């Protein structure tokens, strides 16, 4: 009787071993091995992705909805509405700093045009873009490049212009002239204009070059201005019909423009 009981017990142990050996790696069956209570796992666990904003994964948000920089030191965020294709910003504990420098804020093949039929000495806004409040830091700059052409047959002076305004300002009134080329171009058919606007340790204290392209004794010199970048600032690119007549042949075309943030 003892031999038969021992044989049955041994057969049972062997059968249980075969079952366990056939199980996938990592699978533990409750009740085996002395009544253990480990739960069965039918497949290897798949790691969950880290929460947004943790471990180098950037949170995706708009500039207006960004968290406070002081509360997010070292955090990276993806901003969807600043930059041509969005942009990544990192908190240094006090400000959000663009990962890219320069960062292209706007780039457009505009092809907007005006001609002398608007009337002599008339200002025309051709295109514009808005820089959201606080995108420029106290020590940072805008680099504005604009390509103009003059395909018409008129002989009047050509006068591309670049202006900035904020608050209740507009291209026509309460603006700051960043570039004023009146009485300077006559026979040229195209050229590339560049303006640099730099904050001087303050969001509302800046210097711009050139304020006047080439006229006067201080052409291309730096000029101090007061554009408040703690609120939205619009950069407008346009032209002045600088001819004494209303000749439609005095065509001025804004081919393209680029605005970059240098931080």
Secondary structure in CASP SS format (residue, H / E / C, confidence):
PFRMAT SS
TARGET T0000
AUTHOR 0000-0000-0000
METHOD secondary structure of the structure
MODEL  1
X C 1.00
X H 1.00
X H 1.00
X H 1.00
X H 1.00
X H 1.00
X H 1.00
X H 1.00
X H 1.00
X H 1.00
X H 1.00
X H 1.00
X H 1.00
X H 1.00
X H 1.00
X H 1.00
X H 1.00
X H 1.00
X H 1.00
X H 1.00
X H 1.00
X H 1.00
X C 1.00
X C 1.00
X C 1.00
X C 1.00
X C 1.00
X C 1.00
X C 1.00
X C 1.00
X C 1.00
X H 1.00
X H 1.00
X H 1.00
X H 1.00
X C 1.00
X C 1.00
X C 1.00
X C 1.00
X C 1.00
X C 1.00
X C 1.00
X C 1.00
X C 1.00
X C 1.00
X C 1.00
X C 1.00
X C 1.00
X C 1.00
X C 1.00
X C 1.00
X C 1.00
X C 1.00
X C 1.00
X C 1.00
X C 1.00
X C 1.00
X C 1.00
X E 1.00
X E 1.00
X E 1.00
X C 1.00
X C 1.00
X C 1.00
X C 1.00
X C 1.00
X C 1.00
X C 1.00
X H 1.00
X H 1.00
X H 1.00
X C 1.00
X C 1.00
X C 1.00
X C 1.00
X E 1.00
X E 1.00
X E 1.00
X E 1.00
X C 1.00
X C 1.00
X C 1.00
X C 1.00
X C 1.00
X C 1.00
X C 1.00
X E 1.00
X E 1.00
X E 1.00
X E 1.00
X E 1.00
X C 1.00
X C 1.00
X C 1.00
X C 1.00
X E 1.00
X E 1.00
X E 1.00
X C 1.00
X C 1.00
X C 1.00
X C 1.00
X E 1.00
X E 1.00
X E 1.00
X E 1.00
X E 1.00
X E 1.00
X C 1.00
X C 1.00
X C 1.00
X E 1.00
X E 1.00
X E 1.00
X C 1.00
X H 1.00
X H 1.00
X H 1.00
X C 1.00
X C 1.00
X C 1.00
X C 1.00
X E 1.00
X E 1.00
X E 1.00
X E 1.00
X E 1.00
X E 1.00
X E 1.00
X E 1.00
X E 1.00
X C 1.00
X C 1.00
X C 1.00
X C 1.00
X C 1.00
X C 1.00
X C 1.00
X C 1.00
X C 1.00
X E 1.00
X E 1.00
X E 1.00
X E 1.00
X E 1.00
X E 1.00
X E 1.00
X E 1.00
X E 1.00
X C 1.00
X C 1.00
X C 1.00
X C 1.00
X C 1.00
X C 1.00
X C 1.00
X C 1.00
X E 1.00
X E 1.00
X E 1.00
X E 1.00
X E 1.00
X E 1.00
X E 1.00
X E 1.00
X E 1.00
X C 1.00
X C 1.00
X C 1.00
X C 1.00
X C 1.00
X C 1.00
X C 1.00
X C 1.00
X C 1.00
X E 1.00
X E 1.00
X E 1.00
X E 1.00
X E 1.00
X C 1.00
X C 1.00
X C 1.00
X C 1.00
X E 1.00
X C 1.00
X C 1.00
X C 1.00
X C 1.00
X E 1.00
X E 1.00
X E 1.00
X E 1.00
X E 1.00
X E 1.00
X E 1.00
X E 1.00
X E 1.00
X E 1.00
X E 1.00
X E 1.00
X E 1.00
X C 1.00
X C 1.00
X E 1.00
X E 1.00
X E 1.00
X E 1.00
X E 1.00
X C 1.00
X C 1.00
X C 1.00
X C 1.00
X C 1.00
X C 1.00
X C 1.00
X C 1.00
X C 1.00
X C 1.00
X C 1.00
X C 1.00
X C 1.00
X E 1.00
X E 1.00
X E 1.00
X C 1.00
X C 1.00
X C 1.00
X C 1.00
X C 1.00
X C 1.00
X C 1.00
X E 1.00
X E 1.00
X E 1.00
X E 1.00
X E 1.00
X E 1.00
X E 1.00
X E 1.00
X E 1.00
X C 1.00
X C 1.00
X C 1.00
X C 1.00
X C 1.00
X C 1.00
X C 1.00
X C 1.00
X C 1.00
X C 1.00
X E 1.00
X E 1.00
X E 1.00
X E 1.00
X E 1.00
X E 1.00
X E 1.00
X E 1.00
X E 1.00
X E 1.00
X E 1.00
X C 1.00
END
